[in-house]
Amino acid sequence: MKKLLFLFFFTLLFAKDYYIHIKSFAPLIIKIPSNNVKHFIIKDKDVYKEVFDIKNAITPKFYKKRFGKILLRIAQFNPKVVRIVYSSNKKFNLNYSIQNKTLKITLNNLPKKSKKTPKKTLPAPKKIIVIDPGHGGKDPGGIGYNKIYEKDIVLQVALKLKKILQNQGYKVYLTRSKDKFIDLKERPHFANTKKADLFISLHCNIAYHHKRNIQGLEVYYLSPADSKRALEIAKQENQESLGNLNFKEQMAILTFLNTDKIMLSKTFAFDVKNSIASEIRKFYSLKRAEVRAAPFYVLTGTQMPAILIEMGYLTNPKEAKKLASKKYQKLIAKGIAKGINKFFSTKTKFKIPFSQSHKPSHSR
Ligand SMILES: [Zn+2]
């Protein structure tokens, strides 16, 4: 991954001609590499978006500005495209022109805040959760103490979690509900097609050289790794298909990192880590519970906040026995559900992440 990062920055360094240059935000005046801009509108029930894709362009930064009820965001959409999005819950009007490699966008009659606050008559839509039990079928995942298979433990916890969440009114989908092999690429794609609000990938850990003393809970969110060990664990979990990625896809992993999504995923990771740890500690000792950043492949393609939970180490005999027990599995599932509730209750301003355009993204 280090090599990749280097290549990525190397590309940026020698690509000055591709940079966009923002002169002002209202109106938006922006110098662009060419006049090659695609404009389109995305409409659905609660979002209206005016989108501009600037081809062969790079933005050094993610920009976010609010104009009344309209939100402007400018970000790297993929390695070659900078995307500008104006979004609001109401339709609005804008003018734009492209001349001499300058894009100018003016917002017309900004919608004023209505005097009466409209009464909420519609119930809040059901939140959609996708649970992803890692591995399955021909891929056992980690094989730990007493030949306990990771694929079995994660499925058992996933089924328990599904039940709890459904009872609380969530809409829940599992990427697999049987001992079945699913390609790593299919998992985030599945979550995207279900328009999930959250994606949770469940795993168990295996220690280096099967060191028996290592134990504990780790919750990961997608980001460049914050430690060597985090990178190692990501490598183990990525093994199955990262090797098949071409350069473009590898680049996409890096450029896809979207500030909004990372921030939300990080908050979500802490909520879940804290709730699992406090559930477990009602009955057992838990020496270590951490949140970490790592480049897990399964998290890169998701358009919603996503975390990966390493529930414990199967190479630690004590922890493996616990992980295989129904009681411990229930505590973990309960903890995750509590973390989800906490996340939604504190995220009153929970917004649709920038990347959630309505175009299929699996091609990336
Ligand atoms: Zn795994």
Boltz pocket constraint, residues with backbone or C-beta under 6 A from the ligand:
constraints:
  - pocket:
      binder: B
      contacts: [[A, 134], [A, 135], [A, 141], [A, 142], [A, 150], [A, 202], [A, 203], [A, 204], [A, 237]]
      max_distance: 6.0
